[in-house]
Amino acid sequence: MGYENPEDVIGTKIKDIYVNPEDRRLLCEKLEKEGVWRDFVSLCKRKNGETFYMERTSSLVRDESGKPVAIHGVFKDVSDRKKWELEIIESEKRYRLLFNSLKEGIFQCEPGKDGVFTWINQAGADILGYESPAEVIGSRLADMYVNPDDRKELIEKLEGEGMWRDFTAYCKRKNGERFISETTCNLVRDENGKPLRIEGVFRDITER
């Protein structure tokens, strides 16, 4: 808190340490309803005004009649961790922007012959004839193949070798229009060898 000793802190108002007073109100409401709040993080300030991220676990103490008499808690400075988390979020945003600026479709899907889409960039959605990636998520990758055996062949190749480069097949868009797709993808497994997902890049090479 930026004080030299505990005695200097006694008597100060806890609400004054919050950068956003709303955080204190939320904490008090939570404690009154549930009695405890674990790992609550908020932006706070030290005696000199310097800000930091505080993580706390607090509990409301009541007397035998149920009247609130004190709040007990443990808190720590998690600024370094929070900074790292924010950097990761910003990094992910930059990668998303990069992926969405590419002309090739980039996707992730569940392993197996059906292969439900779990993520796709905007270019991929455009190639498949959808307005947004959100429309594609949850649809079956198997349904985009004109010949179902192509999907089966791809899965068998990935299960055996883990990757297939420049796999070409006739596919169809949302409206049924056909196009020729060229795909490079790989099968991602966990530490035990269990298939987790398929990641890949595809493009429309019909004109080529």
PyRosetta script that sets phi, psi and omega in degrees:
from pyrosetta import init, pose_from_sequence

init()
pose = pose_from_sequence("MGYENPEDVIGTKIKDIYVNPEDRRLLCEKLEKEGVWRDFVSLCKRKNGETFYMERTSSLVRDESGKPVAIHGVFKDVSDRKKWELEIIESEKRYRLLFNSLKEGIFQCEPGKDGVFTWINQAGADILGYESPAEVIGSRLADMYVNPDDRKELIEKLEGEGMWRDFTAYCKRKNGERFISETTCNLVRDENGKPLRIEGVFRDITER")
pose.set_psi(1, -7.1)
pose.set_omega(1, 176.5)
pose.set_phi(2, 87.3)
pose.set_psi(2, 15.9)
pose.set_omega(2, 177.7)
pose.set_phi(3, -102.0)
pose.set_psi(3, 158.5)
pose.set_omega(3, -178.1)
pose.set_phi(4, -77.6)
pose.set_psi(4, -31.8)
pose.set_omega(4, -179.7)
pose.set_phi(5, -152.2)
pose.set_psi(5, 161.3)
pose.set_omega(5, -178.2)
pose.set_phi(6, -56.7)
pose.set_psi(6, -34.9)
pose.set_omega(6, -177.1)
pose.set_phi(7, -60.6)
pose.set_psi(7, -32.1)
pose.set_omega(7, -179.8)
pose.set_phi(8, -68.0)
pose.set_psi(8, -22.6)
pose.set_omega(8, -177.2)
pose.set_phi(9, -86.3)
pose.set_psi(9, -32.5)
pose.set_omega(9, -177.0)
pose.set_phi(10, -57.5)
pose.set_psi(10, 129.0)
pose.set_omega(10, 178.6)
pose.set_phi(11, 98.0)
pose.set_psi(11, -12.8)
pose.set_omega(11, 176.8)
pose.set_phi(12, -79.3)
pose.set_psi(12, 155.4)
pose.set_omega(12, -178.4)
pose.set_phi(13, -85.3)
pose.set_psi(13, 125.7)
pose.set_omega(13, -179.5)
pose.set_phi(14, -63.4)
pose.set_psi(14, -32.8)
pose.set_omega(14, -178.0)
pose.set_phi(15, -61.3)
pose.set_psi(15, -22.2)
pose.set_omega(15, -177.8)
pose.set_phi(16, -77.0)
pose.set_psi(16, -10.9)
pose.set_omega(16, -179.8)
pose.set_phi(17, -85.1)
pose.set_psi(17, -12.3)
pose.set_omega(17, -177.4)
pose.set_phi(18, -84.1)
pose.set_psi(18, 131.9)
pose.set_omega(18, 173.4)
pose.set_phi(19, -67.5)
pose.set_psi(19, -42.1)
pose.set_omega(19, 177.0)
pose.set_phi(20, -109.5)
pose.set_psi(20, 108.8)
pose.set_omega(20, -178.6)
pose.set_phi(21, -56.0)
pose.set_psi(21, -23.5)
pose.set_omega(21, -179.8)
pose.set_phi(22, -61.9)
pose.set_psi(22, -30.7)
pose.set_omega(22, 179.4)
pose.set_phi(23, -62.1)
pose.set_psi(23, -40.3)
pose.set_omega(23, 178.5)
pose.set_phi(24, -64.8)
pose.set_psi(24, -41.2)
pose.set_omega(24, 179.6)
pose.set_phi(25, -63.2)
pose.set_psi(25, -42.8)
pose.set_omega(25, 179.4)
pose.set_phi(26, -62.6)
pose.set_psi(26, -40.9)
pose.set_omega(26, 179.7)
pose.set_phi(27, -62.7)
pose.set_psi(27, -46.8)
pose.set_omega(27, -179.0)
pose.set_phi(28, -62.9)
pose.set_psi(28, -40.6)
pose.set_omega(28, 178.8)
pose.set_phi(29, -63.8)
pose.set_psi(29, -41.8)
pose.set_omega(29, 179.6)
pose.set_phi(30, -63.0)
pose.set_psi(30, -43.4)
pose.set_omega(30, -179.2)
pose.set_phi(31, -66.7)
pose.set_psi(31, -38.8)
pose.set_omega(31, 179.6)
pose.set_phi(32, -65.2)
pose.set_psi(32, -32.8)
pose.set_omega(32, -178.7)
pose.set_phi(33, -85.0)
pose.set_psi(33, -43.3)
pose.set_omega(33, -171.0)
pose.set_phi(34, -115.0)
pose.set_psi(34, -15.1)
pose.set_omega(34, 175.7)
pose.set_phi(35, 87.2)
pose.set_psi(35, -19.5)
pose.set_omega(35, -179.5)
pose.set_phi(36, -152.6)
pose.set_psi(36, 149.2)
pose.set_omega(36, 172.9)
pose.set_phi(37, -139.8)
pose.set_psi(37, 118.5)
pose.set_omega(37, -177.1)
pose.set_phi(38, -99.2)
pose.set_psi(38, 139.6)
pose.set_omega(38, 171.6)
pose.set_phi(39, 57.5)
pose.set_psi(39, 40.0)
pose.set_omega(39, 176.4)
pose.set_phi(40, -79.2)
pose.set_psi(40, 125.8)
pose.set_omega(40, -177.0)
pose.set_phi(41, -112.8)
pose.set_psi(41, 133.8)
pose.set_omega(41, 176.3)
pose.set_phi(42, -150.5)
pose.set_psi(42, 160.7)
pose.set_omega(42, 178.5)
pose.set_phi(43, -84.1)
pose.set_psi(43, 123.9)
pose.set_omega(43, -177.8)
pose.set_phi(44, -125.0)
pose.set_psi(44, 178.7)
pose.set_omega(44, -178.3)
pose.set_phi(45, -136.8)
pose.set_psi(45, 146.7)
pose.set_omega(45, 178.3)
pose.set_phi(46, -84.6)
pose.set_psi(46, 179.8)
pose.set_omega(46, -179.0)
pose.set_phi(47, -56.0)
pose.set_psi(47, -38.2)
pose.set_omega(47, -177.7)
pose.set_phi(48, -86.4)
pose.set_psi(48, 5.2)
pose.set_omega(48, 178.0)
pose.set_phi(49, 93.3)
pose.set_psi(49, -9.0)
pose.set_omega(49, 178.1)
pose.set_phi(50, -63.3)
pose.set_psi(50, 135.4)
pose.set_omega(50, -177.9)
pose.set_phi(51, -94.7)
pose.set_psi(51, 152.7)
pose.set_omega(51, 177.2)
pose.set_phi(52, -156.5)
pose.set_psi(52, 160.9)
pose.set_omega(52, 177.6)
pose.set_phi(53, -92.6)
pose.set_psi(53, 124.7)
pose.set_omega(53, -179.7)
pose.set_phi(54, -109.0)
pose.set_psi(54, 132.7)
pose.set_omega(54, 172.7)
pose.set_phi(55, -111.7)
pose.set_psi(55, 129.3)
pose.set_omega(55, -176.5)
pose.set_phi(56, -137.8)
pose.set_psi(56, 155.0)
pose.set_omega(56, 167.8)
pose.set_phi(57, -122.3)
pose.set_psi(57, 120.5)
pose.set_omega(57, -175.0)
pose.set_phi(58, -124.6)
pose.set_psi(58, 151.4)
pose.set_omega(58, 176.3)
pose.set_phi(59, -137.6)
pose.set_psi(59, 144.1)
pose.set_omega(59, 179.8)
pose.set_phi(60, -93.4)
pose.set_psi(60, 126.0)
pose.set_omega(60, 179.7)
pose.set_phi(61, -99.7)
pose.set_psi(61, 129.8)
pose.set_omega(61, 179.2)
pose.set_phi(62, -118.2)
pose.set_psi(62, 154.9)
pose.set_omega(62, 176.2)
pose.set_phi(63, -84.6)
pose.set_psi(63, -175.0)
pose.set_omega(63, -174.8)
pose.set_phi(64, -64.3)
pose.set_psi(64, -19.5)
pose.set_omega(64, 178.6)
pose.set_phi(65, -94.4)
pose.set_psi(65, 0.5)
pose.set_omega(65, 178.9)
pose.set_phi(66, 90.8)
pose.set_psi(66, 4.3)
pose.set_omega(66, 179.9)
pose.set_phi(67, -79.0)
pose.set_psi(67, 132.4)
pose.set_omega(67, 177.9)
pose.set_phi(68, -64.4)
pose.set_psi(68, 130.4)
pose.set_omega(68, -179.4)
pose.set_phi(69, -121.3)
pose.set_psi(69, -21.3)
pose.set_omega(69, -179.3)
pose.set_phi(70, -166.5)
pose.set_psi(70, 160.4)
pose.set_omega(70, 170.2)
pose.set_phi(71, -118.6)
pose.set_psi(71, 124.7)
pose.set_omega(71, 176.5)
pose.set_phi(72, -105.5)
pose.set_psi(72, 144.3)
pose.set_omega(72, -179.8)
pose.set_phi(73, -161.8)
pose.set_psi(73, 166.4)
pose.set_omega(73, 175.2)
pose.set_phi(74, -128.3)
pose.set_psi(74, 133.8)
pose.set_omega(74, 179.8)
pose.set_phi(75, -139.1)
pose.set_psi(75, 159.0)
pose.set_omega(75, 177.9)
pose.set_phi(76, -149.1)
pose.set_psi(76, 159.8)
pose.set_omega(76, 178.0)
pose.set_phi(77, -85.0)
pose.set_psi(77, 117.1)
pose.set_omega(77, -178.9)
pose.set_phi(78, -116.8)
pose.set_psi(78, 28.6)
pose.set_omega(78, -176.2)
pose.set_phi(79, -59.8)
pose.set_psi(79, -42.1)
pose.set_omega(79, -179.5)
pose.set_phi(80, -63.2)
pose.set_psi(80, -43.1)
pose.set_omega(80, 179.3)
pose.set_phi(81, -66.3)
pose.set_psi(81, -41.9)
pose.set_omega(81, -179.6)
pose.set_phi(82, -64.2)
pose.set_psi(82, -40.8)
pose.set_omega(82, 177.9)
pose.set_phi(83, -60.8)
pose.set_psi(83, -42.0)
pose.set_omega(83, 178.3)
pose.set_phi(84, -63.7)
pose.set_psi(84, -42.4)
pose.set_omega(84, 179.2)
pose.set_phi(85, -63.3)
pose.set_psi(85, -41.9)
pose.set_omega(85, -179.9)
pose.set_phi(86, -67.0)
pose.set_psi(86, -36.2)
pose.set_omega(86, 177.6)
pose.set_phi(87, -64.5)
pose.set_psi(87, -38.6)
pose.set_omega(87, 177.6)
pose.set_phi(88, -63.8)
pose.set_psi(88, -43.7)
pose.set_omega(88, 179.7)
pose.set_phi(89, -61.3)
pose.set_psi(89, -44.9)
pose.set_omega(89, 179.3)
pose.set_phi(90, -64.5)
pose.set_psi(90, -38.2)
pose.set_omega(90, 178.2)
pose.set_phi(91, -63.1)
pose.set_psi(91, -43.3)
pose.set_omega(91, 178.8)
pose.set_phi(92, -63.0)
pose.set_psi(92, -38.5)
pose.set_omega(92, 178.8)
pose.set_phi(93, -62.7)
pose.set_psi(93, -42.0)
pose.set_omega(93, 179.7)
pose.set_phi(94, -63.7)
pose.set_psi(94, -40.8)
pose.set_omega(94, 178.9)
pose.set_phi(95, -66.0)
pose.set_psi(95, -39.7)
pose.set_omega(95, 178.2)
pose.set_phi(96, -61.2)
pose.set_psi(96, -43.5)
pose.set_omega(96, 178.9)
pose.set_phi(97, -63.2)
pose.set_psi(97, -39.8)
pose.set_omega(97, 178.3)
pose.set_phi(98, -63.7)
pose.set_psi(98, -48.9)
pose.set_omega(98, -178.7)
pose.set_phi(99, -60.7)
pose.set_psi(99, -38.2)
pose.set_omega(99, -178.5)
pose.set_phi(100, -76.8)
pose.set_psi(100, -13.1)
pose.set_omega(100, 177.9)
pose.set_phi(101, -88.7)
pose.set_psi(101, -12.4)
pose.set_omega(101, -179.2)
pose.set_phi(102, -77.2)
pose.set_psi(102, 153.6)
pose.set_omega(102, 177.7)
pose.set_phi(103, -85.6)
pose.set_psi(103, -21.9)
pose.set_omega(103, 178.4)
pose.set_phi(104, -80.6)
pose.set_psi(104, 149.5)
pose.set_omega(104, 175.4)
pose.set_phi(105, -81.0)
pose.set_psi(105, 132.0)
pose.set_omega(105, 177.0)
pose.set_phi(106, -119.4)
pose.set_psi(106, 133.9)
pose.set_omega(106, -174.0)
pose.set_phi(107, -145.7)
pose.set_psi(107, 163.3)
pose.set_omega(107, 168.2)
pose.set_phi(108, -132.5)
pose.set_psi(108, 142.1)
pose.set_omega(108, 178.5)
pose.set_phi(109, -146.4)
pose.set_psi(109, 166.2)
pose.set_omega(109, 177.1)
pose.set_phi(110, -70.3)
pose.set_psi(110, 149.7)
pose.set_omega(110, 176.3)
pose.set_phi(111, -71.5)
pose.set_psi(111, 164.2)
pose.set_omega(111, 179.9)
pose.set_phi(112, 107.3)
pose.set_psi(112, 172.6)
pose.set_omega(112, -172.9)
pose.set_phi(113, -71.3)
pose.set_psi(113, -31.3)
pose.set_omega(113, 179.0)
pose.set_phi(114, -77.2)
pose.set_psi(114, -48.5)
pose.set_omega(114, 174.0)
pose.set_phi(115, 58.5)
pose.set_psi(115, 70.2)
pose.set_omega(115, 179.0)
pose.set_phi(116, -67.7)
pose.set_psi(116, 133.6)
pose.set_omega(116, 177.3)
pose.set_phi(117, -63.1)
pose.set_psi(117, 131.1)
pose.set_omega(117, 174.2)
pose.set_phi(118, -111.7)
pose.set_psi(118, -19.8)
pose.set_omega(118, 175.1)
pose.set_phi(119, -162.1)
pose.set_psi(119, 146.1)
pose.set_omega(119, 176.4)
pose.set_phi(120, -156.3)
pose.set_psi(120, 148.9)
pose.set_omega(120, 178.5)
pose.set_phi(121, -87.2)
pose.set_psi(121, 175.7)
pose.set_omega(121, -175.7)
pose.set_phi(122, -64.6)
pose.set_psi(122, -38.8)
pose.set_omega(122, 179.6)
pose.set_phi(123, -61.2)
pose.set_psi(123, -39.5)
pose.set_omega(123, 177.9)
pose.set_phi(124, -63.7)
pose.set_psi(124, -41.7)
pose.set_omega(124, 177.8)
pose.set_phi(125, -63.1)
pose.set_psi(125, -40.4)
pose.set_omega(125, 179.0)
pose.set_phi(126, -62.5)
pose.set_psi(126, -45.1)
pose.set_omega(126, -179.2)
pose.set_phi(127, -59.9)
pose.set_psi(127, -37.9)
pose.set_omega(127, -177.8)
pose.set_phi(128, -84.6)
pose.set_psi(128, -1.0)
pose.set_omega(128, 175.0)
pose.set_phi(129, 86.2)
pose.set_psi(129, 20.1)
pose.set_omega(129, 178.2)
pose.set_phi(130, -104.7)
pose.set_psi(130, 155.3)
pose.set_omega(130, -179.1)
pose.set_phi(131, -77.5)
pose.set_psi(131, -31.0)
pose.set_omega(131, -176.1)
pose.set_phi(132, -147.7)
pose.set_psi(132, 157.5)
pose.set_omega(132, 176.4)
pose.set_phi(133, -57.6)
pose.set_psi(133, -33.9)
pose.set_omega(133, -178.0)
pose.set_phi(134, -59.4)
pose.set_psi(134, -31.4)
pose.set_omega(134, 179.4)
pose.set_phi(135, -70.0)
pose.set_psi(135, -26.4)
pose.set_omega(135, -176.3)
pose.set_phi(136, -84.0)
pose.set_psi(136, -35.8)
pose.set_omega(136, -176.7)
pose.set_phi(137, -56.4)
pose.set_psi(137, 129.4)
pose.set_omega(137, 179.4)
pose.set_phi(138, 97.0)
pose.set_psi(138, -15.4)
pose.set_omega(138, 177.3)
pose.set_phi(139, -82.4)
pose.set_psi(139, 158.6)
pose.set_omega(139, -175.5)
pose.set_phi(140, -87.1)
pose.set_psi(140, 128.6)
pose.set_omega(140, 176.9)
pose.set_phi(141, -62.2)
pose.set_psi(141, -32.4)
pose.set_omega(141, -178.9)
pose.set_phi(142, -60.0)
pose.set_psi(142, -28.3)
pose.set_omega(142, -176.3)
pose.set_phi(143, -74.5)
pose.set_psi(143, -13.0)
pose.set_omega(143, -179.4)
pose.set_phi(144, -85.2)
pose.set_psi(144, -11.1)
pose.set_omega(144, -179.6)
pose.set_phi(145, -87.2)
pose.set_psi(145, 132.4)
pose.set_omega(145, 175.3)
pose.set_phi(146, -66.5)
pose.set_psi(146, -43.4)
pose.set_omega(146, 178.4)
pose.set_phi(147, -106.9)
pose.set_psi(147, 110.7)
pose.set_omega(147, -178.5)
pose.set_phi(148, -56.1)
pose.set_psi(148, -25.5)
pose.set_omega(148, -179.8)
pose.set_phi(149, -66.3)
pose.set_psi(149, -24.1)
pose.set_omega(149, 178.5)
pose.set_phi(150, -64.7)
pose.set_psi(150, -42.6)
pose.set_omega(150, 178.3)
pose.set_phi(151, -65.3)
pose.set_psi(151, -42.4)
pose.set_omega(151, 179.3)
pose.set_phi(152, -60.7)
pose.set_psi(152, -43.4)
pose.set_omega(152, 179.9)
pose.set_phi(153, -64.0)
pose.set_psi(153, -40.4)
pose.set_omega(153, 179.7)
pose.set_phi(154, -62.5)
pose.set_psi(154, -46.1)
pose.set_omega(154, -178.6)
pose.set_phi(155, -63.0)
pose.set_psi(155, -43.2)
pose.set_omega(155, 179.4)
pose.set_phi(156, -61.6)
pose.set_psi(156, -39.1)
pose.set_omega(156, 178.9)
pose.set_phi(157, -65.3)
pose.set_psi(157, -43.7)
pose.set_omega(157, -179.3)
pose.set_phi(158, -66.5)
pose.set_psi(158, -40.8)
pose.set_omega(158, 179.8)
pose.set_phi(159, -65.7)
pose.set_psi(159, -30.2)
pose.set_omega(159, -179.0)
pose.set_phi(160, -86.8)
pose.set_psi(160, -39.6)
pose.set_omega(160, -173.7)
pose.set_phi(161, -118.7)
pose.set_psi(161, -14.0)
pose.set_omega(161, 176.5)
pose.set_phi(162, 87.9)
pose.set_psi(162, -18.8)
pose.set_omega(162, -178.1)
pose.set_phi(163, -153.3)
pose.set_psi(163, 150.5)
pose.set_omega(163, 171.9)
pose.set_phi(164, -141.6)
pose.set_psi(164, 122.7)
pose.set_omega(164, -179.9)
pose.set_phi(165, -98.5)
pose.set_psi(165, 139.3)
pose.set_omega(165, 172.6)
pose.set_phi(166, 55.3)
pose.set_psi(166, 44.2)
pose.set_omega(166, 175.2)
pose.set_phi(167, -75.8)
pose.set_psi(167, 122.9)
pose.set_omega(167, -176.4)
pose.set_phi(168, -108.8)
pose.set_psi(168, 135.3)
pose.set_omega(168, 179.8)
pose.set_phi(169, -156.0)
pose.set_psi(169, 155.3)
pose.set_omega(169, 173.1)
pose.set_phi(170, -78.3)
pose.set_psi(170, 127.2)
pose.set_omega(170, 179.3)
pose.set_phi(171, -127.0)
pose.set_psi(171, 176.7)
pose.set_omega(171, -179.4)
pose.set_phi(172, -137.8)
pose.set_psi(172, 146.9)
pose.set_omega(172, 178.7)
pose.set_phi(173, -84.0)
pose.set_psi(173, -179.6)
pose.set_omega(173, -179.1)
pose.set_phi(174, -56.9)
pose.set_psi(174, -38.3)
pose.set_omega(174, -177.8)
pose.set_phi(175, -85.5)
pose.set_psi(175, 4.7)
pose.set_omega(175, 178.3)
pose.set_phi(176, 93.7)
pose.set_psi(176, -9.8)
pose.set_omega(176, 178.4)
pose.set_phi(177, -61.6)
pose.set_psi(177, 136.7)
pose.set_omega(177, -177.6)
pose.set_phi(178, -93.3)
pose.set_psi(178, 149.6)
pose.set_omega(178, 174.7)
pose.set_phi(179, -152.2)
pose.set_psi(179, 164.0)
pose.set_omega(179, 179.2)
pose.set_phi(180, -98.8)
pose.set_psi(180, 123.6)
pose.set_omega(180, -178.1)
pose.set_phi(181, -106.3)
pose.set_psi(181, 138.7)
pose.set_omega(181, 172.8)
pose.set_phi(182, -116.4)
pose.set_psi(182, 121.6)
pose.set_omega(182, -172.3)
pose.set_phi(183, -125.0)
pose.set_psi(183, 139.4)
pose.set_omega(183, 168.1)
pose.set_phi(184, -122.0)
pose.set_psi(184, 123.1)
pose.set_omega(184, -176.8)
pose.set_phi(185, -147.1)
pose.set_psi(185, 163.6)
pose.set_omega(185, 178.7)
pose.set_phi(186, -139.9)
pose.set_psi(186, 154.0)
pose.set_omega(186, 180.0)
pose.set_phi(187, -96.5)
pose.set_psi(187, 123.8)
pose.set_omega(187, 179.6)
pose.set_phi(188, -97.0)
pose.set_psi(188, 129.0)
pose.set_omega(188, 179.6)
pose.set_phi(189, -118.0)
pose.set_psi(189, 158.1)
pose.set_omega(189, 175.1)
pose.set_phi(190, -83.4)
pose.set_psi(190, -175.1)
pose.set_omega(190, -175.8)
pose.set_phi(191, -65.6)
pose.set_psi(191, -17.3)
pose.set_omega(191, 178.8)
pose.set_phi(192, -96.3)
pose.set_psi(192, 1.7)
pose.set_omega(192, 179.2)
pose.set_phi(193, 89.4)
pose.set_psi(193, 3.3)
pose.set_omega(193, -179.7)
pose.set_phi(194, -77.5)
pose.set_psi(194, 131.5)
pose.set_omega(194, 178.8)
pose.set_phi(195, -61.5)
pose.set_psi(195, 130.1)
pose.set_omega(195, 179.5)
pose.set_phi(196, -104.0)
pose.set_psi(196, -47.1)
pose.set_omega(196, -176.7)
pose.set_phi(197, -165.2)
pose.set_psi(197, 167.5)
pose.set_omega(197, 173.4)
pose.set_phi(198, -114.8)
pose.set_psi(198, 130.8)
pose.set_omega(198, 177.1)
pose.set_phi(199, -116.1)
pose.set_psi(199, 140.9)
pose.set_omega(199, -178.1)
pose.set_phi(200, -161.7)
pose.set_psi(200, 170.1)
pose.set_omega(200, 176.5)
pose.set_phi(201, -127.8)
pose.set_psi(201, 134.8)
pose.set_omega(201, 178.3)
pose.set_phi(202, -139.3)
pose.set_psi(202, 158.0)
pose.set_omega(202, 180.0)
pose.set_phi(203, -145.8)
pose.set_psi(203, 159.3)
pose.set_omega(203, 176.8)
pose.set_phi(204, -89.7)
pose.set_psi(204, 114.2)
pose.set_omega(204, -178.9)
pose.set_phi(205, -114.1)
pose.set_psi(205, 24.3)
pose.set_omega(205, -177.8)
pose.set_phi(206, -55.7)
pose.set_psi(206, -45.2)
pose.set_omega(206, -178.4)
pose.set_phi(207, -68.7)
pose.set_psi(207, -34.4)
pose.set_omega(207, -179.9)
pose.set_phi(208, -68.5)
pose.dump_pdb("model.pdb")
